[in-house]
């Protein structure tokens, strides 16, 4: 998995593209598992604070995993 872009050294558009790329559907649920992690939620909504530069990608990911 590529390293998330630092919020201080990236643009909103770059962070949005990163989230879209990381959570792109692979159309192979048995081996992927992304849908299970997201629990049917839109990744752009879940990672909105990261995209807006308010929180790190890591913090949001840890929060999602704890739910």
Backbone as JSON, one array per atom type, in Angstrom:
{
  "sequence": "XXXXXXXXXXXXXXXXXXXXXXXXXXXXXXXXXXXXXXXXXXXXXXXXXXXXXXXXXXXXXXXXXXX",
  "N": [[0.84, -1.18, 0.0], [0.64, 2.16, -0.91], [2.22, 5.0, 0.65], [0.28, 7.29, 2.5], [-0.47, 10.63, 1.42], [1.09, 13.46, 2.84], [-0.65, 15.81, 4.77], [0.22, 18.42, 4.96], [1.81, 18.86, 2.79], [0.48, 18.48, 0.4], [-2.17, 18.8, -2.0], [-5.72, 19.4, -1.8], [-7.01, 18.14, -3.93], [-5.12, 16.21, -4.66], [-5.11, 14.6, -2.35], [-7.75, 13.69, -2.38], [-7.74, 12.19, -4.75], [-5.92, 10.23, -3.97], [-7.37, 8.86, -1.94], [-9.54, 7.92, -3.49], [-8.15, 6.2, -5.2], [-7.03, 4.32, -3.41], [-9.28, 3.08, -2.33], [-10.66, 2.05, -4.46], [-12.97, -0.01, -6.08], [-12.4, -3.42, -6.56], [-13.9, -5.32, -7.68], [-13.95, -7.94, -6.79], [-14.86, -9.25, -4.32], [-14.46, -11.51, -2.47], [-11.64, -11.75, -2.22], [-10.7, -9.21, -1.77], [-11.98, -7.4, 0.26], [-12.38, -4.73, 0.87], [-14.93, -3.54, 0.9], [-16.06, -4.64, 3.19], [-14.51, -3.51, 5.19], [-15.19, -0.81, 4.91], [-17.87, -0.96, 5.41], [-20.09, -0.44, 3.77], [-20.04, 2.3, 3.51], [-19.28, 5.44, 1.92], [-16.06, 6.02, 0.8], [-15.05, 8.6, 0.3], [-16.6, 10.2, 1.91], [-16.02, 9.16, 4.46], [-13.31, 9.76, 4.65], [-13.27, 12.5, 4.51], [-12.3, 14.52, 6.29], [-9.56, 14.1, 6.06], [-9.16, 14.63, 3.34], [-9.85, 17.32, 3.35], [-7.75, 18.26, 4.81], [-7.69, 18.25, 7.58], [-7.34, 16.1, 9.34], [-5.17, 13.24, 9.78], [-4.65, 10.61, 7.39], [-4.05, 8.15, 8.51], [-5.07, 8.38, 11.18], [-7.84, 8.47, 10.7], [-8.21, 6.0, 9.43], [-7.53, 4.24, 11.53], [-9.61, 4.83, 13.27], [-11.82, 3.93, 11.77], [-11.29, 1.19, 11.72], [-11.64, 0.54, 14.4], [-14.33, 0.64, 14.83]],
  "CA": [[0.0, 0.0, 0.0], [1.42, 3.4, -0.95], [2.15, 5.86, 1.82], [-0.64, 8.42, 2.31], [0.12, 11.95, 1.23], [1.12, 14.32, 4.01], [-1.64, 16.88, 4.58], [0.87, 19.72, 4.86], [2.56, 18.97, 1.54], [-0.34, 18.0, -0.71], [-3.39, 19.58, -2.24], [-7.0, 18.72, -1.57], [-7.26, 17.29, -5.09], [-4.2, 15.06, -4.56], [-5.59, 13.72, -1.27], [-8.98, 13.06, -2.86], [-7.33, 11.17, -5.72], [-5.3, 9.15, -3.21], [-8.46, 8.09, -1.32], [-10.24, 7.21, -4.57], [-7.29, 5.11, -5.7], [-6.88, 3.3, -2.38], [-10.54, 2.4, -2.05], [-11.3, 1.68, -5.72], [-13.53, -1.35, -6.06], [-11.67, -4.37, -7.39], [-14.91, -6.24, -8.2], [-13.63, -9.31, -6.39], [-15.05, -9.14, -2.87], [-13.87, -12.55, -1.62], [-10.21, -11.57, -1.97], [-10.38, -7.8, -1.52], [-12.42, -7.06, 1.6], [-12.52, -3.28, 1.09], [-16.33, -3.23, 1.22], [-16.29, -5.02, 4.57], [-13.86, -2.5, 6.02], [-15.96, 0.43, 4.81], [-19.23, -1.25, 5.88], [-21.07, 0.19, 2.9], [-19.91, 3.75, 3.51], [-18.52, 6.06, 0.84], [-14.74, 6.4, 1.31], [-14.85, 10.05, 0.24], [-17.25, 10.76, 3.1], [-15.27, 8.73, 5.63], [-12.01, 10.42, 4.66], [-13.45, 13.92, 4.2], [-11.38, 15.34, 7.09], [-8.23, 13.96, 5.46], [-9.2, 15.36, 2.07], [-9.88, 18.75, 3.69], [-6.51, 18.62, 5.48], [-7.95, 18.44, 9.01], [-6.86, 14.93, 10.1], [-4.33, 12.37, 8.97], [-5.24, 9.39, 6.82], [-3.83, 7.1, 9.51], [-6.02, 8.56, 12.28], [-9.17, 8.09, 10.23], [-8.19, 4.56, 9.19], [-7.58, 3.57, 12.84], [-10.98, 5.02, 13.77], [-12.7, 3.04, 11.0], [-11.02, -0.18, 12.15], [-12.12, 0.34, 15.78], [-15.81, 0.58, 14.84]],
  "C": [[0.89, 1.24, 0.0], [1.23, 4.22, 0.32], [1.19, 7.02, 1.55], [0.11, 9.73, 2.18], [0.04, 12.75, 2.52], [0.17, 15.49, 3.78], [-1.01, 18.26, 4.45], [1.55, 19.94, 3.51], [1.8, 18.41, 0.34], [-1.57, 18.88, -0.85], [-4.62, 18.73, -1.93], [-7.28, 17.73, -2.7], [-6.37, 16.05, -5.07], [-4.66, 14.08, -3.49], [-6.86, 13.0, -1.68], [-8.64, 11.94, -3.83], [-6.69, 9.98, -5.01], [-6.38, 8.26, -2.58], [-9.21, 7.29, -2.38], [-9.44, 6.02, -5.06], [-7.2, 3.98, -4.67], [-8.13, 2.47, -2.16], [-11.32, 2.04, -3.31], [-11.77, 0.22, -5.65], [-12.78, -2.25, -7.03], [-12.6, -5.4, -8.03], [-14.57, -7.71, -7.93], [-13.66, -9.38, -4.87], [-14.42, -10.26, -2.03], [-12.38, -12.35, -1.32], [-9.84, -10.15, -1.56], [-10.72, -7.39, -0.08], [-12.6, -5.57, 1.87], [-13.94, -2.91, 1.51], [-16.64, -3.56, 2.68], [-15.67, -4.0, 5.52], [-14.69, -1.22, 6.06], [-17.39, 0.28, 5.3], [-20.29, -0.49, 5.08], [-21.01, 1.7, 2.83], [-19.05, 4.23, 2.34], [-17.15, 6.49, 1.39], [-14.48, 7.9, 1.27], [-15.51, 10.75, 1.42], [-16.45, 10.41, 4.35], [-13.94, 9.49, 5.77], [-12.1, 11.91, 4.34], [-12.5, 14.81, 5.0], [-9.95, 15.25, 6.57], [-8.16, 14.77, 4.16], [-9.15, 16.87, 2.32], [-8.62, 19.21, 4.43], [-6.64, 18.82, 6.98], [-7.39, 17.31, 9.89], [-6.02, 14.05, 9.18], [-5.12, 11.15, 8.48], [-5.16, 8.26, 7.84], [-4.85, 7.2, 10.64], [-7.42, 8.1, 11.88], [-9.25, 6.59, 10.01], [-8.27, 3.8, 10.51], [-8.98, 3.68, 13.44], [-11.96, 4.08, 13.07], [-12.52, 1.6, 11.47], [-11.55, -0.48, 13.54], [-13.64, 0.18, 15.84], [-16.3, -0.82, 14.71]]
}
